[in-house]
């Protein structure tokens, strides 16, 4: 697995009760300030429910796993991406 610039400093086990699989939501931090640059940095790492804390004061939550920029939703009230 390639090393990423985003730092993961926490994991929370999220159990999918409809199957035997388990996924881990992660907490990432870095300097990305748009969903596009965030997804480019983090890739597909982390399950839905993962968080990204930007050094610019933005907070994002992973709400889907479609491999699109819109997988990440901004939670904080800052200027539009």
mmCIF file of the N, C-alpha and C atoms, coordinates in Angstrom:
data_MODEL
# 
_entry.id   MODEL 
# 
loop_
_atom_site.group_PDB 
_atom_site.id 
_atom_site.type_symbol 
_atom_site.label_atom_id 
_atom_site.label_alt_id 
_atom_site.label_comp_id 
_atom_site.label_asym_id 
_atom_site.label_entity_id 
_atom_site.label_seq_id 
_atom_site.pdbx_PDB_ins_code 
_atom_site.Cartn_x 
_atom_site.Cartn_y 
_atom_site.Cartn_z 
_atom_site.occupancy 
_atom_site.B_iso_or_equiv 
_atom_site.pdbx_formal_charge 
_atom_site.auth_seq_id 
_atom_site.auth_comp_id 
_atom_site.auth_asym_id 
_atom_site.auth_atom_id 
_atom_site.pdbx_PDB_model_num 
ATOM 1   N N  . UNK A 1 1  ? 0.847   -1.177  0.000  1.00 0.00 ? 1  UNK A N  1 
ATOM 2   C CA . UNK A 1 1  ? 0.000   0.000   0.000  1.00 0.00 ? 1  UNK A CA 1 
ATOM 3   C C  . UNK A 1 1  ? 0.888   1.233   0.000  1.00 0.00 ? 1  UNK A C  1 
ATOM 4   N N  . UNK A 1 2  ? 0.614   2.156   -0.899 1.00 0.00 ? 2  UNK A N  1 
ATOM 5   C CA . UNK A 1 2  ? 1.419   3.368   -1.006 1.00 0.00 ? 2  UNK A CA 1 
ATOM 6   C C  . UNK A 1 2  ? 1.210   4.260   0.211  1.00 0.00 ? 2  UNK A C  1 
ATOM 7   N N  . UNK A 1 3  ? 2.283   4.884   0.646  1.00 0.00 ? 3  UNK A N  1 
ATOM 8   C CA . UNK A 1 3  ? 2.191   5.799   1.779  1.00 0.00 ? 3  UNK A CA 1 
ATOM 9   C C  . UNK A 1 3  ? 1.537   7.088   1.309  1.00 0.00 ? 3  UNK A C  1 
ATOM 10  N N  . UNK A 1 4  ? 0.675   7.652   2.110  1.00 0.00 ? 4  UNK A N  1 
ATOM 11  C CA . UNK A 1 4  ? -0.051  8.860   1.740  1.00 0.00 ? 4  UNK A CA 1 
ATOM 12  C C  . UNK A 1 4  ? 0.400   10.018  2.613  1.00 0.00 ? 4  UNK A C  1 
ATOM 13  N N  . UNK A 1 5  ? 0.241   11.228  2.058  1.00 0.00 ? 5  UNK A N  1 
ATOM 14  C CA . UNK A 1 5  ? 0.623   12.420  2.810  1.00 0.00 ? 5  UNK A CA 1 
ATOM 15  C C  . UNK A 1 5  ? -0.333  12.678  3.967  1.00 0.00 ? 5  UNK A C  1 
ATOM 16  N N  . UNK A 1 6  ? -1.604  12.318  3.803  1.00 0.00 ? 6  UNK A N  1 
ATOM 17  C CA . UNK A 1 6  ? -2.571  12.517  4.891  1.00 0.00 ? 6  UNK A CA 1 
ATOM 18  C C  . UNK A 1 6  ? -2.202  11.610  6.054  1.00 0.00 ? 6  UNK A C  1 
ATOM 19  N N  . UNK A 1 7  ? -2.339  12.114  7.222  1.00 0.00 ? 7  UNK A N  1 
ATOM 20  C CA . UNK A 1 7  ? -2.026  11.337  8.411  1.00 0.00 ? 7  UNK A CA 1 
ATOM 21  C C  . UNK A 1 7  ? -3.308  10.766  8.999  1.00 0.00 ? 7  UNK A C  1 
ATOM 22  N N  . UNK A 1 8  ? -3.310  9.498   9.260  1.00 0.00 ? 8  UNK A N  1 
ATOM 23  C CA . UNK A 1 8  ? -4.428  8.850   9.926  1.00 0.00 ? 8  UNK A CA 1 
ATOM 24  C C  . UNK A 1 8  ? -4.018  8.681   11.384 1.00 0.00 ? 8  UNK A C  1 
ATOM 25  N N  . UNK A 1 9  ? -4.773  9.290   12.291 1.00 0.00 ? 9  UNK A N  1 
ATOM 26  C CA . UNK A 1 9  ? -4.372  9.179   13.687 1.00 0.00 ? 9  UNK A CA 1 
ATOM 27  C C  . UNK A 1 9  ? -5.462  8.606   14.567 1.00 0.00 ? 9  UNK A C  1 
ATOM 28  N N  . UNK A 1 10 ? -6.376  7.886   13.974 1.00 0.00 ? 10 UNK A N  1 
ATOM 29  C CA . UNK A 1 10 ? -7.380  7.209   14.775 1.00 0.00 ? 10 UNK A CA 1 
ATOM 30  C C  . UNK A 1 10 ? -8.229  6.309   13.907 1.00 0.00 ? 10 UNK A C  1 
ATOM 31  N N  . UNK A 1 11 ? -8.743  5.254   14.476 1.00 0.00 ? 11 UNK A N  1 
ATOM 32  C CA . UNK A 1 11 ? -9.652  4.377   13.755 1.00 0.00 ? 11 UNK A CA 1 
ATOM 33  C C  . UNK A 1 11 ? -10.789 3.976   14.681 1.00 0.00 ? 11 UNK A C  1 
ATOM 34  N N  . UNK A 1 12 ? -11.963 3.860   14.102 1.00 0.00 ? 12 UNK A N  1 
ATOM 35  C CA . UNK A 1 12 ? -13.143 3.427   14.825 1.00 0.00 ? 12 UNK A CA 1 
ATOM 36  C C  . UNK A 1 12 ? -13.720 2.252   14.051 1.00 0.00 ? 12 UNK A C  1 
ATOM 37  N N  . UNK A 1 13 ? -13.960 1.147   14.697 1.00 0.00 ? 13 UNK A N  1 
ATOM 38  C CA . UNK A 1 13 ? -14.531 -0.008  14.028 1.00 0.00 ? 13 UNK A CA 1 
ATOM 39  C C  . UNK A 1 13 ? -16.011 0.223   13.790 1.00 0.00 ? 13 UNK A C  1 
ATOM 40  N N  . UNK A 1 14 ? -16.417 0.105   12.522 1.00 0.00 ? 14 UNK A N  1 
ATOM 41  C CA . UNK A 1 14 ? -17.833 0.189   12.165 1.00 0.00 ? 14 UNK A CA 1 
ATOM 42  C C  . UNK A 1 14 ? -18.214 -1.174  11.618 1.00 0.00 ? 14 UNK A C  1 
ATOM 43  N N  . UNK A 1 15 ? -19.110 -1.826  12.275 1.00 0.00 ? 15 UNK A N  1 
ATOM 44  C CA . UNK A 1 15 ? -19.512 -3.159  11.853 1.00 0.00 ? 15 UNK A CA 1 
ATOM 45  C C  . UNK A 1 15 ? -20.733 -3.058  10.968 1.00 0.00 ? 15 UNK A C  1 
ATOM 46  N N  . UNK A 1 16 ? -20.647 -3.650  9.789  1.00 0.00 ? 16 UNK A N  1 
ATOM 47  C CA . UNK A 1 16 ? -21.770 -3.702  8.872  1.00 0.00 ? 16 UNK A CA 1 
ATOM 48  C C  . UNK A 1 16 ? -22.646 -4.877  9.295  1.00 0.00 ? 16 UNK A C  1 
ATOM 49  N N  . UNK A 1 17 ? -23.796 -4.599  9.835  1.00 0.00 ? 17 UNK A N  1 
ATOM 50  C CA . UNK A 1 17 ? -24.639 -5.661  10.402 1.00 0.00 ? 17 UNK A CA 1 
ATOM 51  C C  . UNK A 1 17 ? -25.371 -6.477  9.342  1.00 0.00 ? 17 UNK A C  1 
ATOM 52  N N  . UNK A 1 18 ? -25.292 -6.051  8.065  1.00 0.00 ? 18 UNK A N  1 
ATOM 53  C CA . UNK A 1 18 ? -25.957 -6.817  7.014  1.00 0.00 ? 18 UNK A CA 1 
ATOM 54  C C  . UNK A 1 18 ? -25.028 -7.834  6.369  1.00 0.00 ? 18 UNK A C  1 
ATOM 55  N N  . UNK A 1 19 ? -23.757 -7.835  6.765  1.00 0.00 ? 19 UNK A N  1 
ATOM 56  C CA . UNK A 1 19 ? -22.830 -8.822  6.228  1.00 0.00 ? 19 UNK A CA 1 
ATOM 57  C C  . UNK A 1 19 ? -21.766 -9.126  7.292  1.00 0.00 ? 19 UNK A C  1 
ATOM 58  N N  . UNK A 1 20 ? -20.894 -10.044 6.961  1.00 0.00 ? 20 UNK A N  1 
ATOM 59  C CA . UNK A 1 20 ? -19.842 -10.419 7.908  1.00 0.00 ? 20 UNK A CA 1 
ATOM 60  C C  . UNK A 1 20 ? -18.640 -9.480  7.819  1.00 0.00 ? 20 UNK A C  1 
ATOM 61  N N  . UNK A 1 21 ? -18.679 -8.519  6.900  1.00 0.00 ? 21 UNK A N  1 
ATOM 62  C CA . UNK A 1 21 ? -17.518 -7.645  6.724  1.00 0.00 ? 21 UNK A CA 1 
ATOM 63  C C  . UNK A 1 21 ? -17.457 -6.565  7.800  1.00 0.00 ? 21 UNK A C  1 
ATOM 64  N N  . UNK A 1 22 ? -16.244 -6.095  8.057  1.00 0.00 ? 22 UNK A N  1 
ATOM 65  C CA . UNK A 1 22 ? -16.033 -4.997  8.989  1.00 0.00 ? 22 UNK A CA 1 
ATOM 66  C C  . UNK A 1 22 ? -15.187 -3.951  8.284  1.00 0.00 ? 22 UNK A C  1 
ATOM 67  N N  . UNK A 1 23 ? -15.526 -2.714  8.473  1.00 0.00 ? 23 UNK A N  1 
ATOM 68  C CA . UNK A 1 23 ? -14.775 -1.630  7.882  1.00 0.00 ? 23 UNK A CA 1 
ATOM 69  C C  . UNK A 1 23 ? -14.332 -0.695  8.999  1.00 0.00 ? 23 UNK A C  1 
ATOM 70  N N  . UNK A 1 24 ? -13.261 0.019   8.777  1.00 0.00 ? 24 UNK A N  1 
ATOM 71  C CA . UNK A 1 24 ? -12.757 0.953   9.767  1.00 0.00 ? 24 UNK A CA 1 
ATOM 72  C C  . UNK A 1 24 ? -12.931 2.391   9.289  1.00 0.00 ? 24 UNK A C  1 
ATOM 73  N N  . UNK A 1 25 ? -13.614 3.181   10.087 1.00 0.00 ? 25 UNK A N  1 
ATOM 74  C CA . UNK A 1 25 ? -13.669 4.617   9.843  1.00 0.00 ? 25 UNK A CA 1 
ATOM 75  C C  . UNK A 1 25 ? -12.391 5.191   10.433 1.00 0.00 ? 25 UNK A C  1 
ATOM 76  N N  . UNK A 1 26 ? -11.812 6.158   9.753  1.00 0.00 ? 26 UNK A N  1 
ATOM 77  C CA . UNK A 1 26 ? -10.541 6.726   10.198 1.00 0.00 ? 26 UNK A CA 1 
ATOM 78  C C  . UNK A 1 26 ? -10.671 8.231   10.374 1.00 0.00 ? 26 UNK A C  1 
ATOM 79  N N  . UNK A 1 27 ? -9.755  8.782   11.112 1.00 0.00 ? 27 UNK A N  1 
ATOM 80  C CA . UNK A 1 27 ? -9.659  10.229  11.282 1.00 0.00 ? 27 UNK A CA 1 
ATOM 81  C C  . UNK A 1 27 ? -8.354  10.659  10.616 1.00 0.00 ? 27 UNK A C  1 
ATOM 82  N N  . UNK A 1 28 ? -8.470  11.476  9.573  1.00 0.00 ? 28 UNK A N  1 
ATOM 83  C CA . UNK A 1 28 ? -7.311  11.964  8.839  1.00 0.00 ? 28 UNK A CA 1 
ATOM 84  C C  . UNK A 1 28 ? -7.122  13.445  9.135  1.00 0.00 ? 28 UNK A C  1 
ATOM 85  N N  . UNK A 1 29 ? -5.905  13.918  8.940  1.00 0.00 ? 29 UNK A N  1 
ATOM 86  C CA . UNK A 1 29 ? -5.682  15.362  9.013  1.00 0.00 ? 29 UNK A CA 1 
ATOM 87  C C  . UNK A 1 29 ? -4.631  15.740  7.984  1.00 0.00 ? 29 UNK A C  1 
ATOM 88  N N  . UNK A 1 30 ? -4.733  16.962  7.507  1.00 0.00 ? 30 UNK A N  1 
ATOM 89  C CA . UNK A 1 30 ? -3.796  17.451  6.505  1.00 0.00 ? 30 UNK A CA 1 
ATOM 90  C C  . UNK A 1 30 ? -4.142  18.876  6.133  1.00 0.00 ? 30 UNK A C  1 
ATOM 91  N N  . UNK A 1 31 ? -3.614  19.337  5.005  1.00 0.00 ? 31 UNK A N  1 
ATOM 92  C CA . UNK A 1 31 ? -3.807  20.732  4.614  1.00 0.00 ? 31 UNK A CA 1 
ATOM 93  C C  . UNK A 1 31 ? -4.759  20.913  3.443  1.00 0.00 ? 31 UNK A C  1 
ATOM 94  N N  . UNK A 1 32 ? -5.467  19.889  3.040  1.00 0.00 ? 32 UNK A N  1 
ATOM 95  C CA . UNK A 1 32 ? -6.374  19.986  1.889  1.00 0.00 ? 32 UNK A CA 1 
ATOM 96  C C  . UNK A 1 32 ? -7.615  20.794  2.248  1.00 0.00 ? 32 UNK A C  1 
ATOM 97  N N  . UNK A 1 33 ? -8.116  21.579  1.281  1.00 0.00 ? 33 UNK A N  1 
ATOM 98  C CA . UNK A 1 33 ? -9.236  22.481  1.571  1.00 0.00 ? 33 UNK A CA 1 
ATOM 99  C C  . UNK A 1 33 ? -10.403 22.333  0.596  1.00 0.00 ? 33 UNK A C  1 
ATOM 100 N N  . UNK A 1 34 ? -10.341 21.358  -0.313 1.00 0.00 ? 34 UNK A N  1 
ATOM 101 C CA . UNK A 1 34 ? -11.487 21.080  -1.189 1.00 0.00 ? 34 UNK A CA 1 
ATOM 102 C C  . UNK A 1 34 ? -11.722 19.572  -1.201 1.00 0.00 ? 34 UNK A C  1 
ATOM 103 N N  . UNK A 1 35 ? -12.923 19.184  -1.571 1.00 0.00 ? 35 UNK A N  1 
ATOM 104 C CA . UNK A 1 35 ? -13.227 17.750  -1.624 1.00 0.00 ? 35 UNK A CA 1 
ATOM 105 C C  . UNK A 1 35 ? -12.378 17.041  -2.675 1.00 0.00 ? 35 UNK A C  1 
ATOM 106 N N  . UNK A 1 36 ? -12.098 17.713  -3.790 1.00 0.00 ? 36 UNK A N  1 
ATOM 107 C CA . UNK A 1 36 ? -11.297 17.105  -4.855 1.00 0.00 ? 36 UNK A CA 1 
ATOM 108 C C  . UNK A 1 36 ? -9.874  16.812  -4.378 1.00 0.00 ? 36 UNK A C  1 
ATOM 109 N N  . UNK A 1 37 ? -9.230  17.793  -3.735 1.00 0.00 ? 37 UNK A N  1 
ATOM 110 C CA . UNK A 1 37 ? -7.857  17.573  -3.276 1.00 0.00 ? 37 UNK A CA 1 
ATOM 111 C C  . UNK A 1 37 ? -7.816  16.607  -2.095 1.00 0.00 ? 37 UNK A C  1 
ATOM 112 N N  . UNK A 1 38 ? -8.854  16.621  -1.289 1.00 0.00 ? 38 UNK A N  1 
ATOM 113 C CA . UNK A 1 38 ? -8.957  15.681  -0.169 1.00 0.00 ? 38 UNK A CA 1 
ATOM 114 C C  . UNK A 1 38 ? -9.042  14.255  -0.685 1.00 0.00 ? 38 UNK A C  1 
ATOM 115 N N  . UNK A 1 39 ? -9.926  14.015  -1.648 1.00 0.00 ? 39 UNK A N  1 
ATOM 116 C CA . UNK A 1 39 ? -10.078 12.660  -2.194 1.00 0.00 ? 39 UNK A CA 1 
ATOM 117 C C  . UNK A 1 39 ? -8.798  12.215  -2.895 1.00 0.00 ? 39 UNK A C  1 
ATOM 118 N N  . UNK A 1 40 ? -8.128  13.139  -3.586 1.00 0.00 ? 40 UNK A N  1 
ATOM 119 C CA . UNK A 1 40 ? -6.874  12.798  -4.249 1.00 0.00 ? 40 UNK A CA 1 
ATOM 120 C C  . UNK A 1 40 ? -5.815  12.369  -3.237 1.00 0.00 ? 40 UNK A C  1 
ATOM 121 N N  . UNK A 1 41 ? -5.819  12.964  -2.062 1.00 0.00 ? 41 UNK A N  1 
ATOM 122 C CA . UNK A 1 41 ? -4.837  12.632  -1.033 1.00 0.00 ? 41 UNK A CA 1 
ATOM 123 C C  . UNK A 1 41 ? -5.186  11.348  -0.290 1.00 0.00 ? 41 UNK A C  1 
ATOM 124 N N  . UNK A 1 42 ? -6.428  11.204  0.116  1.00 0.00 ? 42 UNK A N  1 
ATOM 125 C CA . UNK A 1 42 ? -6.840  10.068  0.951  1.00 0.00 ? 42 UNK A CA 1 
ATOM 126 C C  . UNK A 1 42 ? -7.175  8.844   0.110  1.00 0.00 ? 42 UNK A C  1 
ATOM 127 N N  . UNK A 1 43 ? -7.645  9.053   -1.104 1.00 0.00 ? 43 UNK A N  1 
ATOM 128 C CA . UNK A 1 43 ? -8.030  7.933   -1.960 1.00 0.00 ? 43 UNK A CA 1 
ATOM 129 C C  . UNK A 1 43 ? -9.266  7.236   -1.417 1.00 0.00 ? 43 UNK A C  1 
ATOM 130 N N  . UNK A 1 44 ? -9.259  5.928   -1.416 1.00 0.00 ? 44 UNK A N  1 
ATOM 131 C CA . UNK A 1 44 ? -10.409 5.152   -0.951 1.00 0.00 ? 44 UNK A CA 1 
ATOM 132 C C  . UNK A 1 44 ? -10.258 4.682   0.491  1.00 0.00 ? 44 UNK A C  1 
ATOM 133 N N  . UNK A 1 45 ? -9.219  5.153   1.170  1.00 0.00 ? 45 UNK A N  1 
ATOM 134 C CA . UNK A 1 45 ? -8.987  4.735   2.560  1.00 0.00 ? 45 UNK A CA 1 
ATOM 135 C C  . UNK A 1 45 ? -10.126 5.199   3.460  1.00 0.00 ? 45 UNK A C  1 
ATOM 136 N N  . UNK A 1 46 ? -10.465 4.395   4.423  1.00 0.00 ? 46 UNK A N  1 
ATOM 137 C CA . UNK A 1 46 ? -11.489 4.763   5.399  1.00 0.00 ? 46 UNK A CA 1 
ATOM 138 C C  . UNK A 1 46 ? -12.891 4.443   4.938  1.00 0.00 ? 46 UNK A C  1 
ATOM 139 N N  . UNK A 1 47 ? -13.673 3.962   5.861  1.00 0.00 ? 47 UNK A N  1 
ATOM 140 C CA . UNK A 1 47 ? -15.072 3.631   5.590  1.00 0.00 ? 47 UNK A CA 1 
ATOM 141 C C  . UNK A 1 47 ? -15.941 4.879   5.706  1.00 0.00 ? 47 UNK A C  1 
ATOM 142 N N  . UNK A 1 48 ? -17.196 4.737   5.330  1.00 0.00 ? 48 UNK A N  1 
ATOM 143 C CA . UNK A 1 48 ? -18.142 5.824   5.555  1.00 0.00 ? 48 UNK A CA 1 
ATOM 144 C C  . UNK A 1 48 ? -18.129 6.154   7.043  1.00 0.00 ? 48 UNK A C  1 
ATOM 145 N N  . UNK A 1 49 ? -18.177 7.431   7.362  1.00 0.00 ? 49 UNK A N  1 
ATOM 146 C CA . UNK A 1 49 ? -18.072 7.872   8.739  1.00 0.00 ? 49 UNK A CA 1 
ATOM 147 C C  . UNK A 1 49 ? -16.679 8.382   9.080  1.00 0.00 ? 49 UNK A C  1 
ATOM 148 N N  . UNK A 1 50 ? -15.718 8.180   8.158  1.00 0.00 ? 50 UNK A N  1 
ATOM 149 C CA . UNK A 1 50 ? -14.370 8.704   8.380  1.00 0.00 ? 50 UNK A CA 1 
ATOM 150 C C  . UNK A 1 50 ? -14.405 10.228  8.397  1.00 0.00 ? 50 UNK A C  1 
ATOM 151 N N  . UNK A 1 51 ? -13.445 10.826  9.074  1.00 0.00 ? 51 UNK A N  1 
ATOM 152 C CA . UNK A 1 51 ? -13.358 12.283  9.185  1.00 0.00 ? 51 UNK A CA 1 
ATOM 153 C C  . UNK A 1 51 ? -12.039 12.775  8.620  1.00 0.00 ? 51 UNK A C  1 
ATOM 154 N N  . UNK A 1 52 ? -12.051 13.988  8.063  1.00 0.00 ? 52 UNK A N  1 
ATOM 155 C CA . UNK A 1 52 ? -10.825 14.664  7.629  1.00 0.00 ? 52 UNK A CA 1 
ATOM 156 C C  . UNK A 1 52 ? -10.822 16.041  8.259  1.00 0.00 ? 52 UNK A C  1 
ATOM 157 N N  . UNK A 1 53 ? -9.789  16.324  9.031  1.00 0.00 ? 53 UNK A N  1 
ATOM 158 C CA . UNK A 1 53 ? -9.631  17.616  9.694  1.00 0.00 ? 53 UNK A CA 1 
ATOM 159 C C  . UNK A 1 53 ? -8.563  18.396  8.942  1.00 0.00 ? 53 UNK A C  1 
ATOM 160 N N  . UNK A 1 54 ? -8.961  19.506  8.331  1.00 0.00 ? 54 UNK A N  1 
ATOM 161 C CA . UNK A 1 54 ? -8.032  20.321  7.570  1.00 0.00 ? 54 UNK A CA 1 
ATOM 162 C C  . UNK A 1 54 ? -7.369  21.351  8.465  1.00 0.00 ? 54 UNK A C  1 
ATOM 163 N N  . UNK A 1 55 ? -6.087  21.602  8.217  1.00 0.00 ? 55 UNK A N  1 
ATOM 164 C CA . UNK A 1 55 ? -5.379  22.637  8.981  1.00 0.00 ? 55 UNK A CA 1 
ATOM 165 C C  . UNK A 1 55 ? -5.950  24.022  8.694  1.00 0.00 ? 55 UNK A C  1 
ATOM 166 N N  . UNK A 1 56 ? -6.787  24.133  7.659  1.00 0.00 ? 56 UNK A N  1 
ATOM 167 C CA . UNK A 1 56 ? -7.450  25.395  7.331  1.00 0.00 ? 56 UNK A CA 1 
ATOM 168 C C  . UNK A 1 56 ? -8.758  25.570  8.102  1.00 0.00 ? 56 UNK A C  1 
ATOM 169 N N  . UNK A 1 57 ? -9.076  24.610  8.985  1.00 0.00 ? 57 UNK A N  1 
ATOM 170 C CA . UNK A 1 57 ? -10.268 24.723  9.812  1.00 0.00 ? 57 UNK A CA 1 
ATOM 171 C C  . UNK A 1 57 ? -11.513 24.065  9.244  1.00 0.00 ? 57 UNK A C  1 
ATOM 172 N N  . UNK A 1 58 ? -11.376 23.299  8.181  1.00 0.00 ? 58 UNK A N  1 
ATOM 173 C CA . UNK A 1 58 ? -12.532 22.611  7.599  1.00 0.00 ? 58 UNK A CA 1 
ATOM 174 C C  . UNK A 1 58 ? -12.603 21.179  8.124  1.00 0.00 ? 58 UNK A C  1 
ATOM 175 N N  . UNK A 1 59 ? -13.818 20.688  8.275  1.00 0.00 ? 59 UNK A N  1 
ATOM 176 C CA . UNK A 1 59 ? -14.064 19.321  8.711  1.00 0.00 ? 59 UNK A CA 1 
ATOM 177 C C  . UNK A 1 59 ? -14.944 18.648  7.673  1.00 0.00 ? 59 UNK A C  1 
ATOM 178 N N  . UNK A 1 60 ? -14.522 17.474  7.226  1.00 0.00 ? 60 UNK A N  1 
ATOM 179 C CA . UNK A 1 60 ? -15.276 16.699  6.242  1.00 0.00 ? 60 UNK A CA 1 
ATOM 180 C C  . UNK A 1 60 ? -15.598 15.333  6.825  1.00 0.00 ? 60 UNK A C  1 
ATOM 181 N N  . UNK A 1 61 ? -16.742 14.770  6.417  1.00 0.00 ? 61 UNK A N  1 
ATOM 182 C CA . UNK A 1 61 ? -17.115 13.413  6.801  1.00 0.00 ? 61 UNK A CA 1 
ATOM 183 C C  . UNK A 1 61 ? -17.358 12.619  5.518  1.00 0.00 ? 61 UNK A C  1 
ATOM 184 N N  . UNK A 1 62 ? -16.899 11.371  5.499  1.00 0.00 ? 62 UNK A N  1 
ATOM 185 C CA . UNK A 1 62 ? -17.110 10.511  4.333  1.00 0.00 ? 62 UNK A CA 1 
ATOM 186 C C  . UNK A 1 62 ? -18.504 9.913   4.434  1.00 0.00 ? 62 UNK A C  1 
ATOM 187 N N  . UNK A 1 63 ? -19.364 10.291  3.490  1.00 0.00 ? 63 UNK A N  1 
ATOM 188 C CA . UNK A 1 63 ? -20.767 9.889   3.539  1.00 0.00 ? 63 UNK A CA 1 
ATOM 189 C C  . UNK A 1 63 ? -21.122 8.823   2.504  1.00 0.00 ? 63 UNK A C  1 
ATOM 190 N N  . UNK A 1 64 ? -20.209 8.522   1.600  1.00 0.00 ? 64 UNK A N  1 
ATOM 191 C CA . UNK A 1 64 ? -20.471 7.521   0.563  1.00 0.00 ? 64 UNK A CA 1 
ATOM 192 C C  . UNK A 1 64 ? -19.150 6.898   0.147  1.00 0.00 ? 64 UNK A C  1 
ATOM 193 N N  . UNK A 1 65 ? -19.219 5.858   -0.654 1.00 0.00 ? 65 UNK A N  1 
ATOM 194 C CA . UNK A 1 65 ? -18.010 5.178   -1.115 1.00 0.00 ? 65 UNK A CA 1 
ATOM 195 C C  . UNK A 1 65 ? -18.085 4.921   -2.617 1.00 0.00 ? 65 UNK A C  1 
ATOM 196 N N  . UNK A 1 66 ? -18.454 5.942   -3.376 1.00 0.00 ? 66 UNK A N  1 
ATOM 197 C CA . UNK A 1 66 ? -18.599 5.807   -4.819 1.00 0.00 ? 66 UNK A CA 1 
ATOM 198 C C  . UNK A 1 66 ? -17.318 6.165   -5.571 1.00 0.00 ? 66 UNK A C  1 
ATOM 199 N N  . UNK A 1 67 ? -16.280 6.586   -4.851 1.00 0.00 ? 67 UNK A N  1 
ATOM 200 C CA . UNK A 1 67 ? -15.039 6.979   -5.502 1.00 0.00 ? 67 UNK A CA 1 
ATOM 201 C C  . UNK A 1 67 ? -15.124 8.339   -6.162 1.00 0.00 ? 67 UNK A C  1 
ATOM 202 N N  . UNK A 1 68 ? -16.003 9.198   -5.639 1.00 0.00 ? 68 UNK A N  1 
ATOM 203 C CA . UNK A 1 68 ? -16.204 10.535  -6.213 1.00 0.00 ? 68 UNK A CA 1 
ATOM 204 C C  . UNK A 1 68 ? -15.900 11.601  -5.167 1.00 0.00 ? 68 UNK A C  1 
ATOM 205 N N  . UNK A 1 69 ? -15.649 12.816  -5.654 1.00 0.00 ? 69 UNK A N  1 
ATOM 206 C CA . UNK A 1 69 ? -15.404 13.932  -4.729 1.00 0.00 ? 69 UNK A CA 1 
ATOM 207 C C  . UNK A 1 69 ? -16.571 14.114  -3.762 1.00 0.00 ? 69 UNK A C  1 
ATOM 208 N N  . UNK A 1 70 ? -17.775 13.828  -4.242 1.00 0.00 ? 70 UNK A N  1 
ATOM 209 C CA . UNK A 1 70 ? -18.977 14.020  -3.418 1.00 0.00 ? 70 UNK A CA 1 
ATOM 210 C C  . UNK A 1 70 ? -19.123 12.977  -2.318 1.00 0.00 ? 70 UNK A C  1 
ATOM 211 N N  . UNK A 1 71 ? -18.213 12.000  -2.253 1.00 0.00 ? 71 UNK A N  1 
ATOM 212 C CA . UNK A 1 71 ? -18.211 11.054  -1.127 1.00 0.00 ? 71 UNK A CA 1 
ATOM 213 C C  . UNK A 1 71 ? -17.971 11.797  0.181  1.00 0.00 ? 71 UNK A C  1 
ATOM 214 N N  . UNK A 1 72 ? -17.233 12.906  0.098  1.00 0.00 ? 72 UNK A N  1 
ATOM 215 C CA . UNK A 1 72 ? -16.870 13.699  1.277  1.00 0.00 ? 72 UNK A CA 1 
ATOM 216 C C  . UNK A 1 72 ? -17.776 14.905  1.381  1.00 0.00 ? 72 UNK A C  1 
ATOM 217 N N  . UNK A 1 73 ? -18.411 15.079  2.525  1.00 0.00 ? 73 UNK A N  1 
ATOM 218 C CA . UNK A 1 73 ? -19.293 16.221  2.765  1.00 0.00 ? 73 UNK A CA 1 
ATOM 219 C C  . UNK A 1 73 ? -18.652 17.155  3.782  1.00 0.00 ? 73 UNK A C  1 
ATOM 220 N N  . UNK A 1 74 ? -18.678 18.449  3.455  1.00 0.00 ? 74 UNK A N  1 
ATOM 221 C CA . UNK A 1 74 ? -18.116 19.438  4.376  1.00 0.00 ? 74 UNK A CA 1 
ATOM 222 C C  . UNK A 1 74 ? -19.096 19.657  5.519  1.00 0.00 ? 74 UNK A C  1 
ATOM 223 N N  . UNK A 1 75 ? -18.599 19.648  6.728  1.00 0.00 ? 75 UNK A N  1 
ATOM 224 C CA . UNK A 1 75 ? -19.412 19.814  7.924  1.00 0.00 ? 75 UNK A CA 1 
ATOM 225 C C  . UNK A 1 75 ? -19.340 21.255  8.435  1.00 0.00 ? 75 UNK A C  1 
ATOM 226 N N  . UNK A 1 76 ? -18.197 21.892  8.281  1.00 0.00 ? 76 UNK A N  1 
ATOM 227 C CA . UNK A 1 76 ? -18.004 23.244  8.815  1.00 0.00 ? 76 UNK A CA 1 
ATOM 228 C C  . UNK A 1 76 ? -18.586 24.304  7.891  1.00 0.00 ? 76 UNK A C  1 
ATOM 229 N N  . UNK A 1 77 ? -18.876 25.461  8.457  1.00 0.00 ? 77 UNK A N  1 
ATOM 230 C CA . UNK A 1 77 ? -19.409 26.583  7.694  1.00 0.00 ? 77 UNK A CA 1 
ATOM 231 C C  . UNK A 1 77 ? -18.267 27.504  7.272  1.00 0.00 ? 77 UNK A C  1 
ATOM 232 N N  . UNK A 1 78 ? -17.712 27.219  6.098  1.00 0.00 ? 78 UNK A N  1 
ATOM 233 C CA . UNK A 1 78 ? -16.656 28.056  5.534  1.00 0.00 ? 78 UNK A CA 1 
ATOM 234 C C  . UNK A 1 78 ? -17.008 28.314  4.082  1.00 0.00 ? 78 UNK A C  1 
ATOM 235 N N  . UNK A 1 79 ? -16.164 29.025  3.379  1.00 0.00 ? 79 UNK A N  1 
ATOM 236 C CA . UNK A 1 79 ? -16.423 29.318  1.967  1.00 0.00 ? 79 UNK A CA 1 
ATOM 237 C C  . UNK A 1 79 ? -16.612 28.027  1.168  1.00 0.00 ? 79 UNK A C  1 
ATOM 238 N N  . UNK A 1 80 ? -17.389 28.105  0.119  1.00 0.00 ? 80 UNK A N  1 
ATOM 239 C CA . UNK A 1 80 ? -17.683 26.918  -0.716 1.00 0.00 ? 80 UNK A CA 1 
ATOM 240 C C  . UNK A 1 80 ? -16.411 26.348  -1.311 1.00 0.00 ? 80 UNK A C  1 
ATOM 241 N N  . UNK A 1 81 ? -16.416 25.039  -1.550 1.00 0.00 ? 81 UNK A N  1 
ATOM 242 C CA . UNK A 1 81 ? -15.285 24.362  -2.186 1.00 0.00 ? 81 UNK A CA 1 
ATOM 243 C C  . UNK A 1 81 ? -15.234 24.784  -3.630 1.00 0.00 ? 81 UNK A C  1 
# 
